[in-house]
Amino acid sequence: MVIPLRKQAVREQEPDQRAAALRYGATYDTGAARIADARRAVRVLLTRASRTADTPVPTRAEGDAQLVVSELVTNALRHAPGPCGLVLELSAGHERLAITVWDTSSTLPWINERDQSRVGGHGLYLVRACSSALTVTALPGGKRVTAEIDLRER
């Protein structure tokens, strides 16, 4: 089930803070997840962040975030049976975006090293290259993969 972003994003108002945390979550039934929806959610969340922040989210950081969410959702759809979910969490101050995808496979992913002659298998290598942190957590009945994107100008 996907709840529209305009209803799902939550602004936590804190007294002396202009740029509050924003969150978005979606759960997809088997085969119902659409990678385009995940990328769109990232774009909308970062557009909202740019409107409330002193500086807009850099174009490169937005592109990295869309690539990361695409790869993580694709992996969940391709390698796990059952439902999967997406949580986007933008830190207060809008300096960091955490992209978390959970699925029902207990098999933990591995990062293949770069090999130009191999077809496929480059997704997590790209995620690691675009992220400031990448965490894989085993859960009862599945796993959770979280990538953090630094949204500050490099």
N, C-alpha and C positions, 0 to 999 in steps of 0.2 A: 504494500500500500504506500502510495506517495501522497504526502500532504503538501499542497502548494506552498512554495517558499514564502509568499506574502503572509501566510497564516502561521508558518512554522518558525521563521527566524525570530529569535527572542533578543530583545535589547535589555540588558541588565543595567538600569540606571544607577550610577554611583554618584554621590554628591559632587565631588570636584573632578569629574572625568568627562571630557567631551566625547571621546571615542570609547564607547562601552563594548563589551563582548557581544558577539553575534554567534548564534548557533543555528544549524539546520540539520535535520535528520530525515532519512527515508529508509523504508524497508521494502525490498522487492521480493515478490514471489518468484519461484523458479521460472526462468525464462522471461520474466516480465521487466527486468531491469533494462534500461536503455542508457547507454553510455552518453548519448547526447544530452539526456536529462541531467546526468551528473555534472557534465561540463557546464551546462546552462546554470545549474545551482551555484557552481563556483563563480561564474561571471556575475550573477545577480548579487551574491553575497559580497564580492569584492567591489562591485559598483556602489553598493550601499556604504561600504567602508570608505570608499573614496569621497563620497558626499559629506561624510561627517568628520573626516580626518583633515589635519592641516595640510598634508601632502597626499596626492593620489597614489594608489598602488601602482608601482612601476609595471609597464607592459610586459617586460621579461618575466617578472614574478607571476603575473596572471597567466602567462603562457605556460610557465613551469607547473603551476597549480593545475591547469586544465590537463596537461600531459600526465601528471601524476594520478589524478582522479581517473582518467581514462584507463591507464594501465592497471590500477588496483581493482577497479570494477570489472574490467575484462578478465583479469586473473580469477576473480571470485566466480564469475559466470562460467568460465571455461573449465576450471579445475575443481569445483565444489558442487555437490548435489544440494538441492534444497534452497531455501531462501538466503539472501544476503542483505546487508545493510550498509548504509553510508551515513557518517556523521562528519559534518564540517564545523569546526570551532575556530572562530577568529578571536584572537586574544584582545583583551582590553588594550587600547592604544593602537590596535591593528598592525602590530609588528610581526605577527606570526599566524599562520593558518595551519591547523592540524587537520589532516585528512585521514579519517579512520574508516576502514572497510572491514566488516566481519563476515565470515561465512561458516558453513557447516562442515568443512573438511578439516580433519585433524592433521593432515600432512602439512608440515611447515615449508614455506617456500625457500628457495636458495637463489643466490645471485650468481648467474653465470658471468664469467669474465668476458671481456670483449673478444669477439671472434668474427671478423668480417665475412668469413666463408660460411658461417652458420646462418640458416634461415630460421628466424624466430628465436625465442629465448632471451631477448634483449630487454624485456620490460622492466624487471627489477633493477637491472644495471642502470637504466635511464632514471628510474625513480630515485635510486641512491644518488645519482649524479645531480639531480635537481633539488634534492632535499637536504636540509641541514641536519636532520635526524631521521632514522628509519628504525622502527621497533616492531617486532613480531612477538605476539603473546599467545601461547597455547591456552585454550579455554576448554572446559568440559563441552564436548560436542562441536568443536570447531576451533577457530583462531581469530585473532584480531591483528590487522596490520595498520600501523599508524605512521604516516610520513608528515614531517613538519617542514613547512616552506617559510623561509625568511622573506618577508614582504618589504623590507627596507631597501632603499637604493644601494646597489653594490658599487 
